[in-house]
Amino acid sequence: MAATKPGRLSGRHRRAPEVRATYREVAAIPEFRALWLGQGMSLLGDQLAQVALAVLVYSRTASPLATAAVYALTYLPPIVGGPLLSGLADRYPRRRVMLWCDVLRALMLAVMALPATPFPVLCALVFFVVLLGAPFSAARAALLPEVLEGDRYVVGSALQNVTNQAVQMLGFAAGGAAIAMLGPYRALALDCATFLGSALVIVAGVRHRPAPLREDDERPSMWRMTRSGARLVFGERRLRTLVLFAWLCGFYVIPEGLAVPYAAALADGRLPVPVITGLLMAAMPTGTVIGAFFFGRFVTPSGRLRAMGWLAMLTCAPLVLCAIRPPLEGVLALWVLSGVGGAYQLAANAAFVQCVPAAGRAAAFGLVQSGLLAAQGVGILVGGAAAQRLGPEAVVTLAGVAGLCTAAVLAMLWTESRREIIAKVRAAAT
């Protein structure tokens, strides 16, 4: 038996390098392109519709309260009905669920685009259009790991994240100009067309797969599937930690919710308050786009999982420096840096997929997504109430401190339980 030279590993023990997927490789997969294009189309239409809806409601009622109440309807349905309806994608074929959601939303938006639609009907339709987004998103999230395996899933998620942030910035920025040209009713009709386009893309580009197989042959009730999803998510330590990583956004979303009063506090006459508000609201999404691109492109699969805790702390640490009241340029730099740290969500998402069985994946994703929206809503609500007394700078600082402490605890918990997941990811990537 030949001896191994000192200082060198034998071939049997040498660790194979991890292979990183590329954006070009992922974009070349036809099914992913179909999901990616359909999501981008409907999201752009939704951003346009949100602005159109606000304009339409205010023009009908001349009431800021009614306008805010209808806008709030876009947050309530996923929190209330998301955990229950998300299980549809575990009960029926996921492609079919996505198609039905797109078609039904297109029909409801067609009714909303009619000038004769009464205001109460308009509010009800808004509620149900948003509600159907929960099973669609759960079906798409559960289907994506079947289309993209291994590191391709993380890179595909990064590409979708970059697209989502870019579409949101484009949609809100161009929404006002588009509505000025088209009018609110035509904008709602355009949103209807985007859902129909998404359905056509899914029909043409996503192949049929049967409903996920379960251990027993009976088809459980929706309530039973929801309870099973909750037990799955919260009954295992690693999944609980990953879910809390996702819900950490309840802290670092607070600056966006306070962008207007923060802009008023920063205004010094050089720029109007609306322009400063737009810059502040765009800062974190810009950082997220940058972080997601580089995190997905240049960091190894196992390296992402190891860096997750540090990046989670990075989302909140820059906000603490708002205590020194920097000028606008400094605030923008801090908020962009905070957004860069938000790339940890890609690793948390990939680890979550590794731990959740395919049969319960949609219900689990739906539950996490509903909690994510609830955390954002509660965070913004609490932050707004506190800013009434303390001012926006102090509240953003406190949110950074509380989020940093929470992220540090989660990072320590994750260090204790990540070994098995890292081993799976490394094996898949080599």
Solvent accessible surface area in square Angstrom, and as a share of the most:
residue,aa,sasa,rsa
1,M,238,1.06
2,A,97,0.75
3,A,102,0.79
4,T,76,0.44
5,K,134,0.57
6,P,131,0.82
7,G,91,0.88
8,R,152,0.55
9,L,107,0.53
10,S,36,0.23
11,G,58,0.56
12,R,202,0.74
13,H,113,0.50
14,R,134,0.49
15,R,163,0.60
16,A,50,0.39
17,P,114,0.72
18,E,28,0.13
19,V,102,0.58
20,R,85,0.31
21,A,6,0.05
22,T,47,0.27
23,Y,31,0.12
24,R,209,0.76
25,E,62,0.28
26,V,0,0.00
27,A,27,0.21
28,A,64,0.49
29,I,32,0.16
30,P,83,0.52
31,E,27,0.12
32,F,0,0.00
33,R,111,0.40
34,A,8,0.06
35,L,3,0.01
36,W,68,0.24
37,L,99,0.49
38,G,1,0.01
39,Q,21,0.10
40,G,14,0.13
41,M,58,0.26
42,S,10,0.07
43,L,32,0.16
44,L,74,0.37
45,G,2,0.02
46,D,43,0.22
47,Q,12,0.05
48,L,17,0.08
49,A,11,0.09
50,Q,45,0.20
51,V,36,0.20
52,A,0,0.00
53,L,13,0.07
54,A,36,0.28
55,V,65,0.38
56,L,3,0.02
57,V,0,0.00
58,Y,112,0.43
59,S,81,0.53
60,R,81,0.30
61,T,49,0.28
62,A,74,0.58
63,S,33,0.21
64,P,98,0.61
65,L,142,0.70
66,A,21,0.16
67,T,24,0.14
68,A,60,0.46
69,A,53,0.41
70,V,6,0.03
71,Y,87,0.33
72,A,54,0.42
73,L,39,0.19
74,T,22,0.13
75,Y,88,0.33
76,L,85,0.42
77,P,0,0.00
78,P,15,0.09
79,I,61,0.31
80,V,97,0.56
81,G,12,0.12
82,G,1,0.01
83,P,26,0.16
84,L,71,0.35
85,L,43,0.21
86,S,0,0.00
87,G,1,0.01
88,L,48,0.24
89,A,0,0.00
90,D,3,0.01
91,R,51,0.19
92,Y,65,0.25
93,P,11,0.07
94,R,10,0.04
95,R,45,0.17
96,R,113,0.41
97,V,12,0.07
98,M,1,0.00
99,L,31,0.16
100,W,152,0.53
101,C,6,0.03
102,D,0,0.00
103,V,55,0.32
104,L,70,0.35
105,R,15,0.06
106,A,1,0.01
107,L,106,0.53
108,M,33,0.15
109,L,3,0.01
110,A,43,0.33
111,V,63,0.36
112,M,5,0.02
113,A,16,0.12
114,L,100,0.50
115,P,90,0.57
116,A,95,0.74
117,T,8,0.05
118,P,76,0.48
119,F,61,0.25
120,P,97,0.61
121,V,65,0.37
122,L,0,0.00
123,C,27,0.16
124,A,47,0.37
125,L,24,0.12
126,V,4,0.02
127,F,50,0.21
128,F,101,0.42
129,V,17,0.10
130,V,35,0.20
131,L,24,0.12
132,L,31,0.15
133,G,16,0.16
134,A,13,0.10
135,P,0,0.00
136,F,13,0.05
137,S,43,0.28
138,A,3,0.03
139,A,0,0.00
140,R,35,0.13
141,A,20,0.15
142,A,0,0.00
143,L,3,0.01
144,L,6,0.03
145,P,15,0.09
146,E,63,0.28
147,V,18,0.10
148,L,1,0.00
149,E,129,0.58
150,G,36,0.34
151,D,16,0.08
152,R,97,0.35
153,Y,11,0.04
154,V,12,0.07
155,V,1,0.00
156,G,0,0.00
157,S,9,0.06
158,A,0,0.00
159,L,27,0.13
160,Q,9,0.04
161,N,31,0.16
162,V,31,0.18
163,T,28,0.16
164,N,34,0.17
165,Q,35,0.16
166,A,44,0.34
167,V,20,0.11
168,Q,66,0.29
169,M,63,0.28
170,L,105,0.52
171,G,3,0.03
172,F,100,0.42
173,A,85,0.66
174,A,45,0.35
175,G,1,0.01
176,G,42,0.40
177,A,63,0.49
178,A,26,0.20
179,I,13,0.07
180,A,90,0.70
181,M,161,0.72
182,L,63,0.31
183,G,22,0.21
184,P,29,0.18
185,Y,58,0.22
186,R,162,0.59
187,A,0,0.00
188,L,1,0.00
189,A,47,0.36
190,L,79,0.39
191,D,2,0.01
192,C,16,0.10
193,A,52,0.40
194,T,20,0.11
195,F,1,0.00
196,L,84,0.42
197,G,13,0.13
198,S,0,0.00
199,A,8,0.06
200,L,126,0.62
201,V,28,0.16
202,I,2,0.01
203,V,80,0.46
204,A,93,0.72
205,G,24,0.23
206,V,3,0.02
207,R,148,0.54
208,H,103,0.46
209,R,27,0.10
210,P,104,0.65
211,A,25,0.20
212,P,25,0.16
213,L,162,0.81
214,R,84,0.31
215,E,187,0.84
216,D,60,0.31
217,D,151,0.78
218,E,101,0.45
219,R,142,0.52
220,P,7,0.05
221,S,62,0.40
222,M,39,0.18
223,W,158,0.55
224,R,90,0.33
225,M,5,0.02
226,T,19,0.11
227,R,112,0.41
228,S,35,0.22
229,G,5,0.05
230,A,34,0.26
231,R,153,0.56
232,L,52,0.26
233,V,0,0.00
234,F,81,0.34
235,G,59,0.56
236,E,60,0.27
237,R,112,0.41
238,R,44,0.16
239,L,3,0.01
240,R,98,0.36
241,T,4,0.03
242,L,3,0.01
243,V,1,0.01
244,L,82,0.41
245,F,0,0.00
246,A,13,0.10
247,W,64,0.22
248,L,3,0.01
249,C,7,0.04
250,G,10,0.10
251,F,59,0.25
252,Y,28,0.11
253,V,18,0.10
254,I,14,0.07
255,P,0,0.00
256,E,52,0.23
257,G,33,0.32
258,L,7,0.04
259,A,1,0.01
260,V,90,0.52
261,P,57,0.36
262,Y,1,0.01
263,A,0,0.00
264,A,58,0.45
265,A,56,0.43
266,L,31,0.16
267,A,41,0.32
268,D,91,0.47
269,G,74,0.71
270,R,147,0.53
271,L,70,0.35
272,P,79,0.50
273,V,51,0.29
274,P,102,0.64
275,V,67,0.39
276,I,3,0.01
277,T,16,0.09
278,G,40,0.38
279,L,72,0.36
280,L,0,0.00
281,M,94,0.42
282,A,35,0.27
283,A,5,0.04
284,M,9,0.04
285,P,20,0.12
286,T,52,0.30
287,G,0,0.00
288,T,18,0.11
289,V,33,0.19
290,I,74,0.38
291,G,5,0.05
292,A,0,0.00
293,F,84,0.35
294,F,107,0.44
295,F,14,0.06
296,G,0,0.00
297,R,78,0.29
298,F,112,0.46
299,V,45,0.26
300,T,45,0.26
301,P,5,0.03
302,S,1,0.01
303,G,18,0.17
304,R,2,0.01
305,L,4,0.02
306,R,98,0.36
307,A,30,0.23
308,M,0,0.00
309,G,5,0.05
310,W,187,0.66
311,L,31,0.15
312,A,0,0.00
313,M,35,0.16
314,L,49,0.24
315,T,0,0.00
316,C,0,0.00
317,A,37,0.29
318,P,5,0.03
319,L,0,0.00
320,V,42,0.24
321,L,93,0.46
322,C,0,0.00
323,A,60,0.46
324,I,127,0.65
325,R,155,0.56
326,P,19,0.12
327,P,89,0.56
328,L,13,0.06
329,E,98,0.44
330,G,22,0.22
331,V,0,0.00
332,L,37,0.18
333,A,63,0.49
334,L,24,0.12
335,W,0,0.00
336,V,40,0.23
337,L,79,0.40
338,S,1,0.01
339,G,5,0.05
340,V,37,0.21
341,G,0,0.00
342,G,7,0.07
343,A,1,0.01
344,Y,0,0.00
345,Q,43,0.19
346,L,8,0.04
347,A,1,0.01
348,A,5,0.04
349,N,48,0.25
350,A,12,0.09
351,A,0,0.00
352,F,10,0.04
353,V,20,0.12
354,Q,62,0.27
355,C,25,0.15
356,V,5,0.03
357,P,75,0.47
358,A,45,0.35
359,A,23,0.18
360,G,15,0.14
361,R,23,0.08
362,A,0,0.00
363,A,6,0.05
364,A,0,0.00
365,F,24,0.10
366,G,5,0.04
367,L,29,0.14
368,V,19,0.11
369,Q,79,0.35
370,S,7,0.05
371,G,14,0.14
372,L,36,0.18
373,L,31,0.16
374,A,30,0.24
375,A,24,0.19
376,Q,45,0.20
377,G,28,0.27
378,V,88,0.51
379,G,10,0.10
380,I,57,0.29
381,L,133,0.66
382,V,89,0.51
383,G,1,0.01
384,G,28,0.27
385,A,64,0.50
386,A,31,0.24
387,A,15,0.12
388,Q,158,0.70
389,R,215,0.79
390,L,95,0.47
391,G,20,0.19
392,P,17,0.11
393,E,19,0.09
394,A,34,0.26
395,V,7,0.04
396,V,0,0.00
397,T,17,0.10
398,L,100,0.50
399,A,7,0.05
400,G,0,0.00
401,V,64,0.37
402,A,43,0.33
403,G,0,0.00
404,L,55,0.27
405,C,78,0.47
406,T,51,0.30
407,A,0,0.00
408,A,33,0.26
409,V,78,0.45
410,L,6,0.03
411,A,15,0.12
412,M,120,0.54
413,L,57,0.29
414,W,1,0.00
415,T,78,0.46
416,E,118,0.53
417,S,18,0.12
418,R,53,0.19
419,R,202,0.74
420,E,94,0.42
421,I,1,0.00
422,I,13,0.07
423,A,58,0.45
424,K,88,0.37
425,V,20,0.11
426,R,45,0.17
427,A,72,0.56
428,A,66,0.51
429,A,9,0.07
430,T,79,0.46
